[in-house]
Amino acid sequence: MDGQRGRHSAALPFQPLGDTVTYAPHRSATARAVPSRDHASEARALRWKIRIWIAGGVVMTLALIGFGVWAVVTADRRPATMGRHVPNGAVAGNFEFAVTSLRCGVSSVGPDDLQQLPGGQFCLLGVTVKNTGTEPELFDSGAQRVYDANGVAYAVADQAAVFLNDRSPTLLNEILPGDTVAGVLPFDVPTDAQLSEVSVHGSMSTPGVRMTLPPVQ
């Protein structure tokens, strides 16, 4: 028996290993998606489109702001009327106007506790307004403009006009057909402004009539 074992041992072509070998499965790194060249190009194109849209919006906004400023300045400086130029009285819409006086250098208007102060000086334009129509009409003092020697227009100082026309009948109420109302239109102008003309309007939507102003009293 021992001899058989010896023969079997001698017949083995290899010897068993002394250390135990443990199998560890291979772990690959997590796969990371790499954008294809087409996807990367599309992403770059989208980013450029967004930049162009933003830049276009900024340019459009600036253009609108610039146009608004230009419109305001132009509206102030260009003639507010294409109507006739007359020296004294004028008819605009259903109103007949006449200028009776012009006084400048006024530093305040209204009672002491509600004084209206000008940015420069108040020039007070005395006028008479007659309703030549057949219906009562409201005189729009805000539609009237005066011009200085440089062609710059100035609007009526509305709050000051309230204090200057607080008697009845007044320019602030409806004028009956055939009635004539006297009143004062105040204008806040620079202290060195030399007023030369007034543009009178029946309303904001009607063409005005230019009238030469009398000398300052």
C-alpha positions as a printed NumPy array, in Angstrom:
array([[  0.   ,   0.   ,   0.   ],
       [  2.768,   2.409,   0.903],
       [  4.427,   1.562,  -2.302],
       [  1.296,   2.436,  -4.271],
       [  1.067,   5.8  ,  -2.511],
       [  4.637,   6.49 ,  -3.363],
       [  4.013,   5.67 ,  -6.985],
       [  0.928,   7.907,  -7.122],
       [  2.842,  10.79 ,  -5.538],
       [  5.687,  10.429,  -7.924],
       [  3.226,  10.473, -10.835],
       [  1.822,  13.939,  -9.942],
       [  3.112,  16.492, -12.476],
       [  2.846,  19.517, -10.075],
       [  2.884,  20.418,  -6.415],
       [ -0.1  ,  22.29 ,  -4.792],
       [  0.568,  25.89 ,  -3.82 ],
       [  0.954,  26.703,  -0.222],
       [ -0.814,  30.162,  -0.342],
       [ -4.548,  30.564,  -0.948],
       [ -5.314,  32.739,  -3.981],
       [ -8.437,  34.91 ,  -3.687],
       [-10.125,  36.135,  -6.892],
       [-10.997,  39.853,  -6.974],
       [-13.231,  40.917,  -9.853],
       [-11.939,  43.827, -11.958],
       [-13.614,  47.192, -11.222],
       [-13.671,  49.557, -14.136],
       [-13.851,  53.345, -13.672],
       [-17.329,  54.764, -13.979],
       [-18.028,  55.545, -17.59 ],
       [-18.37 ,  59.301, -18.281],
       [-20.391,  60.52 , -21.175],
       [-18.264,  62.535, -23.521],
       [-20.288,  64.901, -25.659],
       [-19.878,  64.309, -29.278],
       [-18.392,  66.993, -31.438],
       [-21.851,  67.831, -32.843],
       [-23.375,  68.289, -29.371],
       [-20.501,  70.531, -28.284],
       [-20.927,  72.652, -31.389],
       [-24.655,  72.956, -30.749],
       [-23.993,  74.038, -27.155],
       [-21.538,  76.72 , -28.282],
       [-23.993,  77.945, -30.912],
       [-26.776,  78.169, -28.306],
       [-24.543,  80.17 , -25.967],
       [-23.734,  82.611, -28.764],
       [-27.412,  82.949, -29.679],
       [-28.249,  83.794, -26.066],
       [-25.471,  86.398, -25.986],
       [-26.712,  87.918, -29.237],
       [-30.292,  88.046, -27.932],
       [-29.169,  89.766, -24.73 ],
       [-26.986,  92.235, -26.625],
       [-29.826,  92.955, -29.031],
       [-32.21 ,  93.61 , -26.142],
       [-29.753,  96.028, -24.534],
       [-29.233,  97.882, -27.816],
       [-32.985,  98.104, -28.398],
       [-33.574,  99.422, -24.863],
       [-30.882, 102.086, -25.27 ],
       [-32.304, 103.038, -28.655],
       [-35.794, 103.469, -27.193],
       [-34.427, 105.559, -24.321],
       [-32.446, 107.702, -26.75 ],
       [-35.493, 108.15 , -28.97 ],
       [-37.607, 109.168, -25.962],
       [-35.06 , 111.801, -24.925],
       [-34.823, 113.068, -28.496],
       [-38.629, 113.27 , -28.743],
       [-38.923, 115.259, -25.509],
       [-36.187, 117.722, -26.467],
       [-37.539, 118.095, -29.993],
       [-41.082, 118.609, -28.731],
       [-39.881, 121.397, -26.458],
       [-37.876, 123.184, -29.122],
       [-39.87 , 122.82 , -32.314],
       [-42.898, 125.045, -32.932],
       [-45.992, 123.643, -31.245],
       [-48.175, 125.007, -34.011],
       [-48.377, 125.26 , -37.752],
       [-51.126, 127.856, -37.539],
       [-51.234, 131.505, -38.455],
       [-48.961, 134.101, -36.892],
       [-50.946, 137.127, -35.73 ],
       [-49.859, 140.175, -33.735],
       [-52.723, 140.608, -31.27 ],
       [-55.942, 138.561, -31.137],
       [-56.442, 135.043, -32.469],
       [-59.116, 132.377, -32.852],
       [-58.243, 128.741, -32.131],
       [-60.999, 126.176, -32.124],
       [-64.067, 127.758, -30.524],
       [-62.019, 130.226, -28.475],
       [-61.005, 133.777, -29.274],
       [-57.865, 134.887, -27.449],
       [-56.331, 138.23 , -26.658],
       [-53.187, 139.005, -24.66 ],
       [-53.602, 141.927, -22.267],
       [-50.315, 142.005, -20.32 ],
       [-46.996, 140.294, -19.587],
       [-45.186, 140.581, -16.274],
       [-41.977, 138.698, -15.395],
       [-39.662, 138.465, -12.403],
       [-42.376, 137.174, -10.046],
       [-40.741, 135.142,  -7.255],
       [-43.798, 133.387,  -5.779],
       [-47.511, 132.8  ,  -6.295],
       [-50.222, 131.905,  -3.788],
       [-50.822, 132.42 ,  -0.058],
       [-47.958, 132.317,   2.422],
       [-48.706, 128.783,   3.624],
       [-49.139, 127.404,   0.076],
       [-46.636, 129.433,  -1.888],
       [-45.651, 128.183,  -5.318],
       [-41.987, 128.881,  -6.047],
       [-40.534, 128.854,  -9.57 ],
       [-37.359, 127.133, -10.643],
       [-36.358, 130.416, -12.273],
       [-39.004, 133.135, -12.38 ],
       [-42.719, 133.307, -13.006],
       [-43.873, 135.235, -16.049],
       [-47.584, 136.064, -15.774],
       [-49.479, 136.357, -19.044],
       [-52.8  , 138.206, -18.821],
       [-55.369, 136.937, -21.351],
       [-59.027, 137.144, -22.265],
       [-60.773, 134.096, -23.711],
       [-64.156, 134.176, -25.448],
       [-66.239, 131.115, -26.285],
       [-67.376, 131.628, -29.875],
       [-69.121, 128.25 , -30.069],
       [-72.669, 127.182, -29.259],
       [-71.878, 124.893, -26.309],
       [-70.134, 125.451, -22.956],
       [-66.467, 124.546, -23.296],
       [-63.594, 124.063, -20.879],
       [-60.485, 126.101, -21.57 ],
       [-57.365, 123.913, -21.442],
       [-54.659, 126.093, -19.924],
       [-52.162, 123.21 , -20.143],
       [-52.278, 123.353, -23.954],
       [-50.871, 126.887, -24.098],
       [-47.162, 127.595, -24.659],
       [-44.853, 130.602, -24.621],
       [-41.558, 130.804, -26.526],
       [-38.36 , 132.643, -25.769],
       [-36.057, 134.317, -28.281],
       [-34.227, 130.983, -28.824],
       [-37.416, 129.12 , -29.713],
       [-37.601, 127.149, -26.447],
       [-41.182, 126.43 , -25.334],
       [-42.516, 126.652, -21.772],
       [-45.769, 125.186, -20.45 ],
       [-48.204, 126.676, -17.963],
       [-47.392, 126.105, -14.273],
       [-50.681, 124.392, -13.424],
       [-50.595, 124.689,  -9.624],
       [-49.73 , 128.37 ,  -9.755],
       [-52.58 , 128.88 , -12.247],
       [-55.069, 127.609,  -9.646],
       [-54.154, 130.415,  -7.221],
       [-54.109, 133.086,  -9.934],
       [-57.545, 132.172, -11.293],
       [-59.575, 131.685,  -8.113],
       [-62.246, 134.282,  -8.912],
       [-65.526, 133.678, -10.739],
       [-65.817, 133.535, -13.67 ],
       [-62.501, 131.759, -14.054],
       [-60.457, 130.176, -16.809],
       [-60.563, 126.916, -14.857],
       [-64.316, 126.417, -15.351],
       [-66.44 , 125.947, -18.448],
       [-66.974, 129.109, -20.452],
       [-70.536, 129.639, -21.64 ],
       [-71.248, 130.415, -25.313],
       [-70.633, 134.078, -26.026],
       [-68.969, 134.738, -22.651],
       [-65.529, 136.298, -22.264],
       [-63.371, 135.417, -19.257],
       [-60.2  , 137.195, -18.149],
       [-57.408, 135.281, -16.457],
       [-53.688, 134.832, -15.912],
       [-51.427, 132.102, -17.287],
       [-48.209, 131.631, -15.246],
       [-45.056, 130.239, -16.847],
       [-41.948, 129.101, -14.965],
       [-38.994, 130.23 , -17.098],
       [-35.257, 130.874, -16.538],
       [-34.394, 134.229, -15.05 ],
       [-32.6  , 135.307, -18.225],
       [-35.31 , 134.132, -20.646],
       [-36.706, 136.725, -23.054],
       [-40.24 , 135.69 , -24.022],
       [-41.331, 136.685, -27.511],
       [-44.376, 134.634, -28.569],
       [-47.327, 132.646, -27.248],
       [-48.996, 129.733, -29.026],
       [-52.698, 129.478, -28.156],
       [-54.728, 126.305, -28.672],
       [-58.389, 125.46 , -28.42 ],
       [-57.219, 122.055, -27.097],
       [-54.142, 119.83 , -27.113],
       [-55.258, 118.256, -30.409],
       [-55.957, 121.459, -32.349],
       [-53.358, 123.446, -34.299],
       [-52.279, 126.545, -32.47 ],
       [-51.968, 130.168, -33.457],
       [-48.777, 132.102, -32.745],
       [-49.118, 135.567, -31.284],
       [-46.43 , 138.159, -30.652],
       [-46.153, 139.024, -26.961],
       [-46.315, 142.615, -25.74 ],
       [-43.318, 144.161, -23.962],
       [-42.754, 143.024, -20.386],
       [-44.285, 145.439, -17.9  ]])
